[in-house]
Amino acid sequence: MQAHRIGILIPMFLALLPANMAAQSCNNPLTLCPEDPTSVFITDAAFLDFECIDATHVAVLKFRSNHNFENPGNARIRITQVNCEGAAGPDTLSAVVVSAAGDPCDAAVLTAMGPCISGVDDLIWESSTLTHDSEYFLLIGTEHDPSDTLCAMYVELEGSGVTMDACCNYNVIPGDSQTLEVVGGDPVYGYTWTPDFYLSDPDQGTTTVTPAETITYQVDGVIGDCQVSSSVTVTVGSPIGVPNSFTPNDDGINDFWGIDGISAFPGVKVEVFNRWGQLVHRSLGYAQPWDGKGRSGKPLTPGTYYYVIELNDETLPIPPETGHVAIIR
């Protein structure tokens, strides 16, 4: 009675599967998109004898490599959460990725793109270098009879050969420009950068960014039938690094207020004030770092002082940098 009920319920369940899950036969492969876990149920009764696959039931999934002509890259496939229990225990799965000159279930027209793998649990397959802008098929075979129990799993696709990458993360000073570029994706379908702030061409694979603030961009594109995306962050910061303390006690350690990067600005003006707003130090250029002495040449008392730094660089129109620095003795 129990076996009879299972035999009735499984076909009913298969009929309720979403169309994209059921479409994984030799004639209608399921599209596998990068880094998007896909539910797979092996239901097709096609026979295949190829490499390590000698199976009566085969799932066929297709994917496309990216358009990176210079460095096509490879692919990795993870088959996880396998639930394929037969009457005698877990049934063996076999999997391989192929290129096909015709029917992906016709062994005579298949070329393996990497090792054929087998097992009863999670499987990981990795390809050799793929050819750019080409179609491939993942074949998963088993002797498991779906009229007995379901054979289900999750399949994930990743790797530089099947994904799109945005280059690069940058650290820039205000007013500076850098080039952002897409690697991979299909230029025929174009690209979309969001947000489109500070970009010269937000709908092109290569664009110039001149940001006024730190910002993260996402770029969307297409590989085959899949939407793909990548992101970059452009960090906008001061071109100088200003310490918030120093210890001018003549011990040879941290005796001067050293400001990183300031030597690139020969016209810089550095002014330091006490808490009453009185000027205690001024420097035009910063060849000699401040030693914690006042304008009279005497050491200043420990405490917090306030600075204004004007870079005075015509190519870098940014406001003066202000802050505080502590003298510790």
C-alpha positions in Angstrom: 0.0 0.0 0.0 2.8 2.4 0.9 4.7 1.8 -2.3 1.5 2.2 -4.3 0.8 5.6 -2.6 4.3 6.8 -3.4 3.9 5.7 -7.0 0.8 7.9 -7.2 2.1 10.9 -5.3 5.5 11.3 -7.1 4.0 11.9 -10.6 1.6 14.4 -9.0 4.5 16.2 -7.3 6.4 16.3 -10.6 3.5 17.9 -12.3 3.5 20.7 -9.7 7.2 21.5 -10.2 7.9 25.0 -11.6 8.5 24.9 -15.3 12.2 25.9 -15.0 12.8 23.0 -12.6 11.2 20.4 -14.9 12.9 21.7 -18.0 16.1 19.8 -17.7 15.8 17.1 -20.4 18.1 16.6 -23.3 15.7 18.6 -25.5 15.1 21.3 -23.0 18.0 21.9 -20.7 17.6 24.0 -17.5 19.6 27.2 -17.6 22.2 27.4 -14.8 23.2 30.9 -13.8 26.4 31.8 -11.9 26.3 32.0 -8.1 22.5 31.3 -8.1 21.7 28.0 -6.5 19.3 26.0 -8.6 17.0 23.2 -7.5 17.4 20.1 -9.6 15.2 17.0 -9.7 16.4 14.1 -11.9 13.3 13.0 -13.8 14.4 12.4 -17.4 14.6 8.8 -18.5 17.1 9.3 -21.3 19.9 6.8 -21.4 23.5 8.1 -21.5 26.8 6.2 -21.6 29.7 8.8 -21.6 32.8 8.9 -19.5 31.8 7.9 -16.0 28.1 8.4 -16.7 26.3 5.1 -17.4 22.8 6.1 -16.5 19.2 5.6 -17.2 18.1 9.0 -15.9 19.9 12.2 -16.8 19.5 15.9 -15.8 20.8 18.3 -18.4 21.7 21.9 -17.5 23.2 24.6 -19.8 25.4 27.6 -19.1 27.4 30.1 -21.1 31.0 31.3 -20.6 31.7 35.0 -20.5 33.0 37.4 -23.2 36.5 37.9 -21.7 38.6 37.2 -24.9 41.9 37.8 -23.2 41.4 35.6 -20.1 38.4 33.3 -20.6 38.8 31.6 -17.1 37.3 28.4 -15.7 34.2 27.2 -14.0 33.4 25.4 -10.8 30.2 23.5 -10.1 29.0 22.4 -6.7 26.3 19.8 -6.3 25.1 19.9 -2.7 22.2 18.9 -0.4 21.9 15.6 -2.4 18.8 13.6 -1.5 18.8 10.6 -3.8 17.9 7.6 -1.6 17.0 4.3 -3.2 15.7 1.1 -1.7 19.3 0.0 -1.0 20.5 3.3 0.3 22.0 6.4 -1.4 22.2 6.1 -5.2 25.4 7.2 -7.0 25.5 10.4 -9.0 27.9 11.0 -11.9 28.5 14.4 -13.4 30.6 16.0 -16.1 30.5 19.3 -18.2 30.7 18.9 -21.9 30.6 20.9 -25.1 28.2 19.4 -27.6 28.0 19.5 -31.4 24.3 18.6 -31.3 22.2 16.7 -28.8 23.8 16.9 -25.3 22.7 13.3 -24.6 24.4 11.9 -27.7 27.7 10.6 -26.5 29.1 10.7 -30.1 29.1 14.5 -30.2 30.3 15.3 -26.7 33.6 16.6 -25.5 34.4 16.6 -21.8 35.6 19.9 -20.4 37.1 18.4 -17.3 37.0 15.3 -15.1 34.0 13.1 -14.7 33.1 12.8 -11.0 30.9 10.4 -9.1 29.7 10.0 -5.5 26.6 9.6 -3.3 27.0 13.0 -1.5 28.2 16.5 -2.3 30.3 16.8 -5.5 32.6 19.5 -6.8 33.6 19.8 -10.4 36.2 22.2 -11.9 36.8 22.8 -15.5 39.9 23.5 -17.6 40.0 26.9 -19.3 36.7 27.5 -21.1 36.4 29.1 -24.6 34.9 32.6 -24.4 31.3 33.1 -25.3 30.5 29.4 -25.7 27.7 27.1 -24.5 28.3 24.2 -22.2 26.2 21.4 -20.7 26.3 19.9 -17.2 25.2 16.3 -17.3 24.1 14.6 -14.1 23.3 10.9 -14.4 22.0 8.2 -12.0 20.3 4.8 -12.1 17.8 6.2 -9.6 14.2 5.6 -10.5 12.1 8.8 -9.8 9.0 6.7 -9.6 10.4 5.2 -6.5 11.6 8.3 -4.6 12.7 11.7 -5.7 16.4 12.4 -6.6 16.9 16.1 -5.7 19.9 18.4 -5.2 21.1 22.0 -5.4 23.6 23.0 -8.2 25.8 26.1 -8.0 27.9 27.6 -10.8 30.9 30.0 -10.1 34.3 30.9 -11.5 36.0 33.6 -13.5 35.0 31.9 -16.8 31.2 32.3 -16.2 31.0 35.5 -14.1 31.4 39.2 -14.7 33.9 41.3 -12.7 34.1 45.1 -12.3 37.6 46.6 -11.9 38.7 48.1 -9.7 38.4 49.4 -6.1 40.2 52.7 -5.8 41.3 55.2 -3.1 41.2 58.7 -4.6 41.6 62.2 -3.5 38.8 64.7 -4.1 38.7 65.9 -7.7 40.7 62.9 -8.9 39.4 60.6 -11.7 39.7 56.9 -12.3 38.5 54.4 -14.9 36.0 51.7 -14.0 35.8 48.7 -16.4 33.7 45.6 -16.8 35.6 42.3 -17.4 33.2 39.7 -18.9 29.5 40.1 -19.6 28.0 40.5 -23.1 28.7 43.9 -24.6 25.8 43.3 -27.1 23.3 43.7 -24.2 25.2 46.5 -22.6 25.8 47.3 -19.0 24.1 49.5 -16.3 26.0 51.2 -13.5 24.1 52.2 -10.4 24.0 54.7 -8.9 24.9 56.8 -11.9 26.4 59.7 -9.8 29.8 61.1 -10.9 30.1 58.7 -13.9 30.9 59.8 -17.5 29.1 56.8 -19.2 26.8 54.9 -16.8 25.6 52.6 -19.6 29.0 51.6 -21.0 31.4 48.8 -20.0 34.1 51.4 -19.4 33.4 54.6 -17.6 35.3 57.4 -15.8 34.4 58.2 -12.2 35.2 61.6 -10.6 33.5 61.1 -7.2 33.0 63.8 -4.5 32.4 61.2 -1.8 33.0 57.5 -1.1 30.6 55.5 -3.2 29.9 51.8 -4.1 28.8 51.0 -7.6 27.0 47.9 -8.9 27.2 47.1 -12.6 24.6 44.8 -14.1 25.1 42.8 -17.3 24.2 39.6 -19.1 25.9 36.3 -19.8 23.8 34.0 -22.0 20.3 33.9 -20.5 21.6 35.1 -17.1 21.6 38.4 -15.4 25.0 39.0 -13.7 26.4 41.8 -11.6 29.6 42.9 -9.8 30.5 45.9 -7.6 33.4 48.2 -6.8 34.0 50.8 -4.1 35.7 54.1 -4.8 36.9 55.6 -1.5 37.4 59.4 -1.4 39.8 60.6 1.2 42.3 63.2 2.2 45.7 63.0 0.3 47.5 63.5 3.6 47.5 61.5 6.8 47.4 63.8 9.9 48.2 62.2 13.3 46.1 63.3 16.2 48.9 63.3 18.8 52.7 63.3 19.2 55.1 63.3 22.1 57.8 66.0 21.9 59.8 65.0 24.9 63.2 64.7 23.2 63.4 60.9 23.6 63.9 60.4 19.9 60.5 58.7 19.5 57.5 60.6 17.9 59.1 64.0 18.8 57.7 65.7 15.7 54.2 66.1 14.2 54.9 64.1 11.0 52.1 64.4 8.4 52.1 61.7 5.8 52.0 62.8 2.1 52.4 66.5 2.9 55.7 66.7 1.0 53.8 66.5 -2.2 52.4 70.0 -1.5 55.2 72.5 -1.4 52.8 75.4 -1.1 51.0 74.0 1.9 50.2 76.3 4.9 49.9 74.7 8.3 48.5 76.7 11.2 48.0 75.5 14.8 45.9 77.3 17.5 45.4 76.9 21.2 42.0 76.5 22.8 41.6 80.3 23.0 42.1 80.6 19.2 45.6 82.1 19.5 48.0 81.1 16.7 50.9 79.1 18.2 52.5 77.7 15.1 52.6 78.6 11.4 54.5 76.9 8.6 54.6 77.7 4.9 55.6 74.5 3.3 56.3 71.7 5.8 59.9 70.8 5.2 60.5 70.9 8.9 57.8 69.1 11.0 56.4 70.9 14.0 58.2 70.1 17.2 55.6 71.2 19.7 57.1 74.6 20.4 55.3 77.9 20.3 56.1 80.9 18.1 58.5 82.1 20.8 60.5 78.9 20.5 59.4 77.6 24.0 57.8 74.2 24.5 54.0 74.4 24.6 52.1 72.9 27.6 50.5 69.5 27.0 47.0 69.6 25.8 44.8 69.7 22.7 45.5 72.1 19.9 43.6 72.8 16.7 45.0 72.9 13.2 44.0 74.3 9.8 45.9 72.9 6.8 45.6 74.5 3.4 47.2 72.5 0.6 47.2 75.4 -1.9 47.3 73.2 -4.9 45.4 74.5 -8.0 44.9 70.9 -9.3 43.2 69.9 -6.1 40.4 72.3 -5.2 39.5 71.0 -1.8 38.7 73.0 1.3 41.2 73.4 4.2 41.5 70.3 6.4 40.8 71.0 10.1 41.1 68.9 13.2 42.8 68.6 16.6 46.2 67.3 17.7 47.3 66.5 21.3 50.7 67.3 22.7 51.7 64.6 25.2 54.8 64.9 27.3 
